[in-house]
Every structure is written in C-alpha cells, then in structure tokens.
Amino acid sequence: MLQTLRSAMRISDLRRRIIFTLWMFLVFRVGTHIPVPGIDTTRIEQLFQGGSLLGLLDLFSGGAFKAFSVFAMSITPYINASIIMQLLTVVIPHFERLQKEGVEGRKKLTQYTRYGTVILALIQAYGMSYAMRTAVISPTFGSITLIALSLTAGTAFLMWLGEMITERGIGNGISLIIFAGIVSRLPSGLGSLWAYLTAGTINILNVALLAVVALVVIAAVVWMQEGQRRIPVQYAKRVKGRRYYGGQTTHLPIRVNTAGVIPVIFSTSLLAFPVTIAQFIDHPVAQRIAGLFDFSGWLYVATNAVLIILFTYFYTAIQFNPMNVANDLKKWGGFIPGIRPGRPTAEYINKVLNRVTLAGALFLAFIAAVLPTLVQNLTGIGAVYFGGTALLIVVGVALETMKQIETHLVMRHYQGFLK
C-alpha cells in the first residue's frame, strides 16, 4: 500500500487528484465547525448522552450534527434521494429508459436526484428546525426558516463537494465524505475510552478485547471484500484466414460482496430519517417510535439487518445483470462448460449470484447490525459508535479508493505494443 502511494505521488495527474481530494476534506472539516445561526448548542448536546442513534448519525457527519453546524444533516438526504431514484427506475418506464440511454440518460437521472436531494433536505431541515424550536434563541418563523435554509444549503454544498471529488479527485466522493466524517471522530472516540479508563468505568481488559474485535472485523471485511466466486468460461476456437483465435479458458469473477458498503449506508440513512424527526417531537407516539428504534434495541437491530439484506440484493441486481453477461459471452463465443449458451447460462449465473450474495448480505447484516450490540455486551463499553458499521464503511471505502489509485497507476505505466 505504501509503495502504491509513493508511486501515485510521482505521477503529476494522479498527485493533483489526491491533493484536490485532501483539500476537499479540509473544506468539509471547516464546514463542520460553522454553526447554524440562532441555535443554542448547549441544549442540543443533552440529546447525545448515551448510545442513541443520534450518536451514530453524529459519527457519520463528522461531529457536525452534535455541533448543529451547516453540515448537520450530512449527505443523508442525497442518499435517500438516490434510493428513491433507483427504486423509481424499476417502477417507472420513463426512468428505466433514461437508465438505458447511456451517458445522457444518466445525466438526466443525476439531475433528478439533485432536485430530490434539495426537496428532501428542505423537508428534513424544516422538521428538525421546528422540532428543536426550544433550542432556538428566537423561535420565530423567520428564524426557523433561516435555520432550515442554512441546513439545506449545507447539504447541497456537500452534494456538490462529493461530485467534485468523484470528477476531479480520486474515489467516490459521497463515500469519501462519510469516510472522512467517521475517521475525524476517531480521536474523540479514543479520548472517551481514555476518560472511561482513567475514571475506572472500564478496565484495560475491556479495551484490549475491543481492540482484538476491531482487528478481527477489519481482517474479515478485507477478506469478504476481496472474496469472489470464479465461474469457469471456455472460448471456442475461431478460424480467420490461416489463424486460430480463442480456445483459451478463463473465468467469470463474481464478488461475494458486489454491493460494497452501499447497503449499510442506505439502511442507516433510511432508518435515521424518521427516527431523527421523532426524537425531537414532544408527542407520546413520536417518543414511542424513538424508543422502539433505539440504537441498541432489538427492533432497530432486526430492522437494520433485514434492510441491509434487501438492499444488498437490490443493489447487486442493479450492478450485475446475468442476462447481459450471458449475451456478451454468447456474442464473443464464450460458454460455461456443461451449460448451454443464452438463457440457461443466465439462469446459472443468476443462481450462483444469489447464493454468493446471500453470504455477503448476511455478513454485512451481522457486522453492521448485530456486532455493535454484541461488542457492548462483551466489553461493557457503551456509547462507542466506532463499531462494526464504521469499520465496515472505513475499510470498504479505503479498499475501493486504493483500487482506483492502482487502476490509474496501471494506465500510466502501460507501455503499449510498440514499446
């Protein structure tokens, strides 16, 4: 990894992309400390005591939620808008046609996603601002509107920042913003552990057990992210003139975790939207909803696990189309030994994909939904949000970014046939 980074910094274009990404991280971190006007932050900090879901949302926003800065809603509305748009592409024929039109169609869908992000951000911002009117210094309609517009503008700016990182930087911008928010909270989490340790709330054995679990989770995430099921593919020999082409044996790789960390981010964002609003509404029904979906409660864990499994299958189906793969194999004279080309090949690939995806989905659900509660029960360390979900996102995004850097390196170091 270090050798790859050193090689990357020697290439001017790649070095410029990495430096641009780091500058965008700096802009993001500066924005998390810009407060929303007219808010009493001391009243808000009282909501973050204990291991509630708000602490996990604050982790994803890099501390902006707890400080109630202009980036308090983070990139969550954009993720929710992306979920809705991807669902609509399956339901509405017009969006499905746009998805199949290539670059221009995807540009249109991206534009619709941006509009949806602003609408969802404005709705969520107004809900949060009105529900938290007791923390507003002057709770007038104008003040609440100003707070809501500030939060919406912060989310829109983060959306633009993520797109700029994707276009001019390195890696997926939206994922990297979440990555930066989680990593930025690591010193604070370690400081909390040290405070618990010095106060005698926990002992060194608890910390050692937490470190061992973290290392095991990191190793398991890397193993699952890199794991793949290889389907053998044979290419038939073709005669052109006096030469034979094809005839070689290769394989079709199917990753165990094709969807990556996207299902975890989708599930967490989807659960966060109603629960966050309910936490701020002083009504028995809203408070009951917030209590049922407590971060460590069984209902939240079960719902989160089911959503992660469903989103894993959904996102994998979007990313990998067995029929298209089967048609491409048939077009280029490839076939799976023992399987007829065409639809039987697509059905076989789909069956293998479903089995492999099940293993990846169960792994994601266990790491993100079940493991944090188990770790708290084993170690006795509460209110530690840098758990399975955070490690999964950090390791997954880091691996994907390193792969993109290696891809750029291969492109730059390729000599060509004339060398």
Residue, then its C-alpha position, 0 to 999 in steps of 0.5 A: m500500500l505504501q509503495t502504491l502511494r509513493s508511486a501515485m505521488r510521482i505521477s503529476d495527474l494522479r498527485r493533483r487528484i489526491i491533493f484536490t481530494l485532501w483539500m476537499f476534506l479540509v473544506f468539509r472539516v471547516g464546514t463542520h465547525i460553522p454553526v447554524p445561526g440562532i441555535d443554542t448548542t448547549r441544549i442540543e448536546q443533552l440529546f447525545q448522552g448515551g448510545s442513541l442513534l443520534g450518536l451514530l448519525d453524529l459519527f457519520s457527519g463528522g461531529a457536525f450534527k452534535a455541533f448543529s453546524v451547516f453540515a448537520m444533516s450530512i449527505t443523508p438526504y442525497i442518499n435517500a434521494s438516490i434510493i428513491m431514484q433507483l427504486l423509481t427506475v424499476v417502477i417507472p418506464h420513463f426512468e428505466r429508459l433514461q437508465k438505458e440511454g447511456v451517458e445522457g440518460r444518466k445525466k438526466l437521472t443525476q439531475y433528478t436526484r439533485y432536485g430530490t436531494v434539495i426537496l428532501a433536505l428542505i423537508q428534513a431541515y424544516g422538521m428538525s428546525y421546528a422540532m428543536r424550536t426550544a433550542v432556538i434563541s428566537p423561535t420565530f418563523g423567520s428564524i426557523t426558516l433561516i435555520a432550515l435554509s442554512l441546513t439545506a444549503g449545507t447539504a447541497f454544498l456537500m452534494w456538490l463537494g462529493e461530485m467534485i471529488t468523484e470528477r476531479g479527485i480520486g474515489n467516490g466522493i459521497s463515500l469519501i465524505i462519510f469516510a472522512g466524517i467517521v475517521s475525524r471522530l476517531p480521536s474523540g472516540l479514543g479520548s472517551l475510552w481514555a476518560y472511561l479508563t482513567a475514571g475506572t468505568i472500564n478496565i484495560l481488559n475491556v479495551a484490549l478485547l475491543a481492540v482484538v474485535a476491531l482487528v478481527v472485523i477489519a481482517a474479515v471485511v478485507w477478506m469478504q471484500e476481496g472474496q469472489r466466486r470464479i465461474p469457469v468460461q471456455y472460448a471456442k476456437r475461431v478460424k480467420g484466414r490461416r489463424y486460430y483465435g480463442g480456445q483459451t479458458t478463463h473465468l467469470p469473477i463474481r464478488v461475494n460482496t458486489a454491493g460494497v458498503i452501499p447497503v449499510i449506508f442506505s439502511t442507516s440513512l433510511l432508518a435515521f430519517p424518521v427516527t431523527i424527526a421523532q426524537f425531537i417531537d414532544h408527542p407520546v407516539a413520536q417518543r414511542i417510535a424513538g424508543l422502539f428504534d433505539f440504537s441498541g434495541w432489538l427492533y432497530v437491530a432486526t430492522n437494520a439487518v433485514l434492510i441491509i439484506l434487501f438492499t444488498y440484493f437490490y443493489t447487486a441486481i442493479q450492478f450485475n445483470p446475468m442476462n447481459v453477461a450471458n449475451d456478451l459471452k454468447k456474442w464473443g463465443g464464450f460458454i460455461p462448460g456443461i451449460r448451454p449458451g443464452r438463457p440457461t447460462a443466465e439462469y446459472i449465473n443468476k443462481v450462483l449470484n444469489r447464493v454468493t450474495l446471500a453470504g455477503a448480505l448476511f455478513l454485512a447484516f451481522i457486522a453492521a447490525v448485530l456486532p455493535t450490540l454484541v461488542q457492548n455486551l462483551t466489553g461493557i463499553g457503551a456509547v462507542y459508535f466506532g463499531g462494526t458499521a464504521l469499520l465496515i464503511v472505513v475499510g470498504v471505502a479505503l479498499e475501493t479508493m486504493k483500487q482506483i489509485e492502482t487502476h490509474l497507476v496501471m494506465r500510466h505505466y502501460q507501455g503499449f505494443l510498440k514499446 
